[in-house]
Amino acid sequence: MDFNRYQRQTVLKDFGPEAQQKLKDSSILVVGAGGLGIPALLYLNAMGVGTIGIVEQDIVEITNLQRQVLYTESDLGRPKIEVVLERLRLQNSTSKFKTFDTFLTRNNALEIISQFDIVLDGSDNFPTRYLINDACVILKKPFVSGAIQGFEGQLSVFNYKGGPTYRCLFPNMPSLEEIPNCNDNGVLGVIPGIIGNLQALEAVKATTGVGEVLSGKLLLFNGLNQAYQTINFNLQPKNATIKKLLKSYGAELCETSPSISVAEIEQKISSGKSVQIIDVRTKTEFENFSLSQVKAVNIPLNELKGRINELDFQSPVYLLCQSGKRSEMAFRLLLEQNKQLKLFNIEGGVDRFLALHG
Amino acid sequence: MTILLFGITKDIIGTSTLSMPSSSEFGSKKSKTVKELKDYLGKMYPELKKLSSLAIAVNNSYANDDTIIDNFDEIALIPPVSGG
């Protein structure tokens, strides 16, 4: 190993060449190359983590650039995993990378996570967070969890050496109805940068044994007043006994949902046929900005279940949101209600329309 | 007692901290529990009752429904957040 490269950290009395070697020998899986995953990946790779895994299937959208600072304007429309890999290879040619061009699902989670020592959760939805928890408990892997909303962040290391899990803090997965803005919640750009970097720090500590790992403690960060608060919590033993994954994680992203590209939907519209498009963004988002070329009906995701009868069941339903995530959730939700519906998720949502038309 | 609000509870209640002046809100009983506080807040802010996972901390420690609280305690309402 090139100790010279890492001299600034191997010179640290409490880190040294021993910890550096442990980093080199370790493998860390980062789920999501977004606001949290990007800073974490850049630092883990810079610091000399031997094997880095990345799970990501999104493409770079204009609304990502405000916080996902690895991507540039010239990357718009490219698969994130491709851009990240290029950049990380340039940054550190000695690292090994394992990339997974997919979303984490109940069908692939165990197989993917089993290949790594530790998981860093940078996902952006509850189904994936609960899936990671359960898979890590089953596989006895620690995971570094970071999550953000608005000006706030949360951080903890779960399932570390028999310590408490995510379900010890939050036993039940929130339903779609109780999270009004879901994945497209606003966030100040620098907040995931702060929390993602703290995740990298925890991952390094958990890997090397240096310092005290944030296990059994939840760090709450409020960017508006620079307040850091730590909450202590204990293991609820029943949460450590999970033996298999749930049958479903609800609206979990899954590779099998039928989708339609923006180009295809535009073709249908221009052919003059009536196309049923349901925009599941909030009323405010819809009023602030809706696409002139698309005649969509606005039914916010959290109202969808109650307003399902407003849909024309005889013709296909095309689901639209800002980035394609909430429409994916709407797809799951509607499918649970009515198996006969012909549903399609418009890939990339309003952002994709904008990317294509400027 | 001071109640610190995080995530969506801040939006529901409309402030980042809530001061509860005295024990009178809970009726005449002397000792109060987290469960009683939850019920009281749920009546005042029905949207809170919709949260299926809401962690409550008393003096920076995770609390159960039967944890006893008094006027000098600092309470925090902590919903999970999912953004990344």
Chai-1 contact restraints between the chains, C-beta under 6 A:
chainA,res_idxA,chainB,res_idxB,connection_type,confidence,min_distance_angstrom,max_distance_angstrom,comment,restraint_id
A,G32,B,G84,contact,1.0,0.0,6.0,A-B,restraint_1
A,G34,B,G84,contact,1.0,0.0,6.0,A-B,restraint_2
A,G35,B,G84,contact,1.0,0.0,6.0,A-B,restraint_3
A,L36,B,G84,contact,1.0,0.0,6.0,A-B,restraint_4
A,G122,B,G84,contact,1.0,0.0,6.0,A-B,restraint_5
A,S123,B,G84,contact,1.0,0.0,6.0,A-B,restraint_6
A,D124,B,G83,contact,1.0,0.0,6.0,A-B,restraint_7
A,D124,B,G84,contact,1.0,0.0,6.0,A-B,restraint_8
A,N125,B,S82,contact,1.0,0.0,6.0,A-B,restraint_9
A,F126,B,S82,contact,1.0,0.0,6.0,A-B,restraint_10
A,A147,B,V81,contact,1.0,0.0,6.0,A-B,restraint_11
A,A147,B,S82,contact,1.0,0.0,6.0,A-B,restraint_12
A,I148,B,G83,contact,1.0,0.0,6.0,A-B,restraint_13
A,Q149,B,G7,contact,1.0,0.0,6.0,A-B,restraint_14
A,Q149,B,V81,contact,1.0,0.0,6.0,A-B,restraint_15
A,Q149,B,G83,contact,1.0,0.0,6.0,A-B,restraint_16
A,Q154,B,V81,contact,1.0,0.0,6.0,A-B,restraint_17
A,L169,B,A55,contact,1.0,0.0,6.0,A-B,restraint_18
A,F170,B,S53,contact,1.0,0.0,6.0,A-B,restraint_19
A,F170,B,P80,contact,1.0,0.0,6.0,A-B,restraint_20
A,P171,B,S53,contact,1.0,0.0,6.0,A-B,restraint_21
A,N172,B,S52,contact,1.0,0.0,6.0,A-B,restraint_22
A,N172,B,S53,contact,1.0,0.0,6.0,A-B,restraint_23
A,P174,B,S52,contact,1.0,0.0,6.0,A-B,restraint_24
A,P174,B,S53,contact,1.0,0.0,6.0,A-B,restraint_25
A,E178,B,K50,contact,1.0,0.0,6.0,A-B,restraint_26
A,E178,B,L51,contact,1.0,0.0,6.0,A-B,restraint_27
A,N185,B,G83,contact,1.0,0.0,6.0,A-B,restraint_28
A,V187,B,G83,contact,1.0,0.0,6.0,A-B,restraint_29
A,L220,B,F6,contact,1.0,0.0,6.0,A-B,restraint_30
A,I231,B,A57,contact,1.0,0.0,6.0,A-B,restraint_31
A,I231,B,N60,contact,1.0,0.0,6.0,A-B,restraint_32
A,N232,B,S61,contact,1.0,0.0,6.0,A-B,restraint_33
A,F233,B,Y62,contact,1.0,0.0,6.0,A-B,restraint_34
